[in-house]
Amino acid sequence: MGHIKEPKGVDFLIESKPLTDKEREKISEFIKKRKELAGQKTSTKKKQSRTRKPAQK
């Protein structure tokens, strides 16, 4: 992707409306659930370590 230049006299400023308390709460709940699911998926099983045979002389 290339760089987009602003034409002279035009500003690309984006201002979003503030979130309501209800929207903020819903987003927080969603993030909390996603983190819980991600934490459950990342648990891995321990690999069994192989034992070395003693060197023979």
Secondary structure, DSSP 8 states (H G I E B T S, - for coil): -------TT-----------HHHHHHHHHHHHHHHHHHHHHT---------------
